[in-house]
Amino acid sequence: MQRALFIEVGFGNDGHGQNATKASVRAARNAIEFNSLPSLSELIPGGRDGMKVHVILGVPDAYVVDVDVEQVKGVFPYGTVTVEARAGGLAAPSGVAIKELGDANDDMVIVVAHVTVGY
């Protein structure tokens, strides 16, 4: 990325089921869902086609390998999107494991997303 125009952060959680992809998608959406940048396509050479989006996910170490980056890329409607999942985030007790909700244990999977948009 030659120039970063903005950086946003967000977090996502999966309280039951230990689904790191679900938490990652929620974190990516949280990072961008309250933004409106109407002139962004005018600032980027080539407009939306020239946009680059780089996402860094902080995922609890035990769950990093479970992240489906293609699903996270789907959060972004345009641009060239890259997603990198790293050890980070937090696995913390939810207080209860509910087998019917897919829980293998009582972990909540909490993911942090760092989203850079530029060209």
Buried (B, 14 or more C-beta within 10 A) or exposed (E): EEEEBEEBEBBBBBBBBBBBBBBBBBBBBBBBEEEEEEEBBEBBEEBEEBBBBBBBBBBBEEBBEBBBBEBBBEBBEEBBBBBEBBEBBBBEEBEEBEEEEEBEEBBBBBBBBBBBBBB
